[in-house]
Amino acid sequence: MATYETVLYERQGNIAHISLNRPERLNAFNEAMIGELQSALKEAEADDDVKVVILKGSGRAFSAGIDLSIVFLVYGGGTRKDDPKPSQRSRLHWDRLVFHDLLKTILYCWKPTIAQVQGYCIGEAFYVQMACDLTIAAEDAKMGHSEQRLGFAGAHPMIIPEVLLIGQKRMRELSLTGRLITAREAEAWGLINRAVPPEQLEAEVERTAQAVCLLPRDGLAVGKAQTHLAYEALGMTTSFVQGYIGHTLFTNLRWEEGEYNFIRERREKGAKAAFHERDARYGQYGY
């Protein structure tokens, strides 16, 4: 069994538990955690005794999404005004890693995957739970596309899966407003499988995983392969490709007078003030 720094890996019987383990950063994804999560999933795939993978977060959140301190640098926030912009190749490299490679690894994992969600599940974490086969969440968990308030307006890698789950209108509402919904709302919309009281979350996920483990190994493998064929027919992987390219295009937006440029505001005022100003603009309209 490999040793990881940013994720925890444990197998109990036929169930592999993979925990995102940066609780001090609300399990925000950095490059190390993205790589280790992919490695842990590959380890679970290679272990013939593993029938189900449970993906969860340490501490009080599943994940707050991408670590924006890294994004800030990747997209030019750390450069001086007289410095050249980051190269397109550096942007494409990061965006492919985050929005293509990781999500495809999860979606195409040979073992059934269950996302166990508590607290915040935002941005990249929201995509990750959609890429899992099943999602069970604490009823007070909050999830959505708050990252879209940076200016994306729908440039994300899960457009096709999200439309299939909740329809075009709801997908566009979440993308255009960035509002967070509770797990109860997500359950009603069909975005997750179940919302349960927080104190029952772990037991409910375990109960579901044990039920899946009743199926034979070969049956699970054949069923997942058939599912992958269906995903290909629906064009779900093209969503990942357009998502990472679209994200790179977004990072080259030209901001006009009066438009909110988060990277600039963060560089000049700091992260806390920039986030507050970003969300206050939506608050005045009830979002």
N, C-alpha and C positions, 0 to 999 in steps of 0.2 A: 504494500500500500504506500502510495506516494505521500510526501509531506508537503503541506501547503501553508502559506502565510496569510492569505486573504480569504480563504474558504476553509470550512471544516468538512471532512469526509468521514463518514462512519457507516458501516454496514451492520444491520441487525436482521439476521435471518435472510430473507429474500428481498429486503428493502434497503436501498442505499439512501442515506440522508446527506444532502449537500447543503451546507449553510453558508450564505454570504456573511463574511466575518470582518466587517469594518464598522462596528456599532457606533464608534465615536464619530463617524461621518454618515450615520444613518445608512450604512452599507452602500454608499455611493460607488459606482463603478469607476475604477481607474484601469489603466492598461494591464497592471499585474493581476487584478481580480478577473478581468475578462479572460486572460490567458489561463489562469488557474481554474476557472469555472469550466472552460472547454476541456481542460485536461482531466478534471474530476468526472465530467460526463463521459469522456472516453474510457476512463478507468471503470466506471459502472457498466458501460457497454461491453467491455472485455471480460467482465466477471460473470461467468455463466450462472452463478448462484443468485445474481441480482435479477429480479423480475420487475421491480418498480423503483423509480427514482423520485424522492421527495425533495423539492427545492424550496428552501425557506431562508429567512433572514435572522441573524442574531440581534438581540436587543429589542427595541420598541418599534422597529420598522422593517418591512420587507426590503425596501430600498427606495431611496430618494432620487434614483436615476443616475445619470452620468455626473461624475465629480466635476462641477463647473469651474473649479480652480484650474483643472487641466484644459477644459474646453476654452477657457479664457485665454490661455497661452497659445493653444493650437490655432485659434482663429484670429490671433493678432492683438489680443488685449494687453499682452505684456510688452509690445513694441512701442518705441517712441514714435512720435508723429512723423519724424524724418526717416524712420526705418522703412524698408520695403515690406510689403504685405507677405504673409506666409505663402509658400509656393502651393500651387494647385495639387502637386503630387503629395505634399505632406497632408493636406486636407483630405484628399481621396484615400490615402493610406489609413488615416484615423477613422474616417467614416465607414470604410469597408469593414474594418475590424469590428466596429461597434454595431453597425446596422445591417451587416450582411453575414459575416463569419459567425458571430456569436448566435444570432437568432436562427440561422440555418442549422447550426450544431444542435440547438435545442429542438427545433421543429422536426429534424430528421434523426433524432436520437432513436436507436433501435429499441430502447426500453420505454414503456409508458412513463410519462412524467406528470407529477402533480405539484402545482404551485400552492404553497401554504402561506397565505398573505395576512399580515397584520400591520397596523399603522399605515405609513405612507407607501404607496406603490405608484410612482410617478415616472413619466418619461420612458427611459430605457427599461425600467422595471415593469412598467405597464405593457411594453412590447414583450418582455420576457414571459410574463404570465400568460399572455395571449398565445405565445409559441408553445406553451406546455399543453399536454393533452387535456388536463383537468385543472381547475382552479377552485379552491375552497378558501374562503376569507372570513376573518372576524367581521362581524356586522358593522362595526364602527371604523373599519379600514377606509381610507380615502385614496381614490385612484383616478388617473386621468392624464391629460396632456398639458399640464401647466407649462411644459417646455415650449409649447407653441406660442406662448406669449412673448417669446424672444423675437418673434417675427416670422416664424415658419409658415403659418397659415395653411397647414396641411401637408408640408413636406416631411413625411415620415415613412418608415419602411413597412408599416402594418396596415396600409390602406385596404388592400384586398381582404385579408383576414378579418379586419374590423367591420367592413361592409357586410361580409358574410355572417358575422355574429349579430350585429345590431342594426344593419341597414344604412343606406347612404345618408339619410337626413341626420340621424343621431351621430354618425361618424363625423360629419361635417360640423355639427354643433360643437362637439367636444374639441375638434381641431381649431375651429375659428374663435372659440371663447376661452379655451384652456381651463374651463371650470372643472373642479374635482367633484366626483360623485361618490356616495357611500357604497359600501359593498351591498347593502340592501337594494339600492337603485341598480347596481350592476347585475345583481341576480334577476331582478324584474325585467331588465333589458335583454337578458340572455348572454351577458358578457362574461359571467362566471357561472360555475355550476351551483354553488351554495354559499350563503352567508349564514354564519352561526354565531352565537354568543362567544366573546373572546375566550372565556374560560373553557369552552368546549372545542376550540379550534384544533388543538393537537390531537385530541382523541378522535375527532371526526375525520381528520386526514388519515390517521393510522387505520381507522376502521375501513375507509375506502381503499387504502393501499392493500390491506389484507384481503379484501374481497377480490381485487384484481389478481393477487397472487394465487388465487384458486385456479386460474387458467394455466394450461401447460406452456412450457417455454416455447415450443415450436409454434403453438397457436398464437402467442403474443408476437413472435417474430413475423409470422405470415400476416397477421392482422395489421401490424405496423407498416409492413411493406406495401400492402394494399392501400393503406391510408396515404402513404407517400405518393403512390401513383395517382390517387384522387387529387392530392394537393398540386401535383404537376399539371393535371388536366384543368384545374381551376386557376392556374397561373400564380399560385401563392409565392413561389420563389422569385418571380419577376418583380413582385412587390418589394423584396429585399434589395434587388439591384437598382430599381428606380428610386428607392428610398435613400440609399447612400449617395447616389449621384445627385439627387435633388437636394440632399442636405449640404453637399459641397457647393452647389449653386447658390443655396441660401446664404452661405457665409460670405458671398461676394455682393450682397445687396448694396445698393446705393441708398443711403438714408437722406430723405428730403427734409427741409426745414419743418419743425414741428412734430416729426416722427421720433419715436422713442428708440434710441440706439443703446441697448443694454450694455454692450461691450464698452462703449465710450463712457457711459454713466458709471459703470463699475470701476473703470480705470481712474476716473476723476473723483468719485465719491465713496468708493468701497462697496463691497458685496451687499451688506445689510441694507444700506440706503437705496442701492439700485433695485434690489428685489422689492423693497417696500414701495418705491415709486412705480415700478412696473405693475404690481398688483393693485395699487390704489387706483390706477387709471381704469381698471375693470370694475372695481368695487362701486364706482359711482353709477354703474349701469346694472348693478345687482348680480354681477359675476365675481 
